[in-house]
Amino acid sequence: NAFMQMRRSGGLMNSMAFWVIALIIGQVVSIVYFTIFGAIALAIGNAPGEAYAGLAIYMAIQLVVSVIVMIVLAPVGAFIGAGFWHVVLLVFGCAQGGFEATFRAICFVGGAVILLNIIPIVGPLIGLFYGIALTIQAFTHAHEVSGGRVTAAVLTVYGLICCCFSPFIIFMLMVSLAQLGAGGPFSAIYREPSLHDDRIPLQPVQSAP
C-alpha cells in the first residue's frame, strides 16, 4: 500500500510536484481528446482545410496557457485544499500527523485521481468514487488514526456538497427534460403554447367593416 509507506514529513516539494505533473498530464490528454473530437466534427460537416488549421492553433494556444496557469495556480489550490481538509480533520479529532501529512495526502490522492481522466468518458465518474475511498485511506495512514473517524469526516464533507448542489442539479435536469418534451412535472411551464392548447381560449375573428 503506497499510503502505508508514505512519510508524514520530509518537505512538500515531492508531493506538490506529483500533483502539478498529474494535472498537466490530465490537461494534455483532455486537449488531445477535444482536438480529436473537434476534427471528427469538422470532417462530418465537410469543413474546409482552414478550419482544421484554426482548430490546431486554438488547441495549441489553450495547451500552453493552461499549462502555465496550472504551474502557477496548482500549488495555491493544493494549500487551500489541504487547509480545508485539515480543519475538517481537526474538528473530527483525527489530524494527529499535522498539516504536512494532510498536504502530502491530498496531493498524492489528487494526482492519482486526475490521472484517471486519461480514460475517456468513464474516467471522471470512476475518479469520483475512487477519490472518496482513496482520501479515506490516505488520511487514515497519514495521521495514523482509526478509519471510522476519517470515514465520518470525509463522508460528511461529500454529503454536505451533495446536499448543496443536488437541488440545483435536479432542477436543471427537470428543465432539460421539460424542454425535450419528456413530460416532466415542470413541462407545463416550459411548453410553448399552441393553437390547439385548450388552456388558451381562441378569440373570434372579426370581419372587416
Secondary structure by P-SEA (a helix, b strand, c coil): ccccccccccccaaaaaaaaaaaaaaaaaaaaaaaaaaaaaaaaacccaaaaaaaaaaaaaaaaaaaaaaaccaaaaaaaaaaaaaaaaaaaccccccaaaaaaaaaaaaaaaaaccccccaaaaaaaaaaaaaaaaaaaaaccccaaaaaaaaaaaaaaaaaacaaaaaaaaaaaaaaacccccccccccccccccccbbbbbbbccc
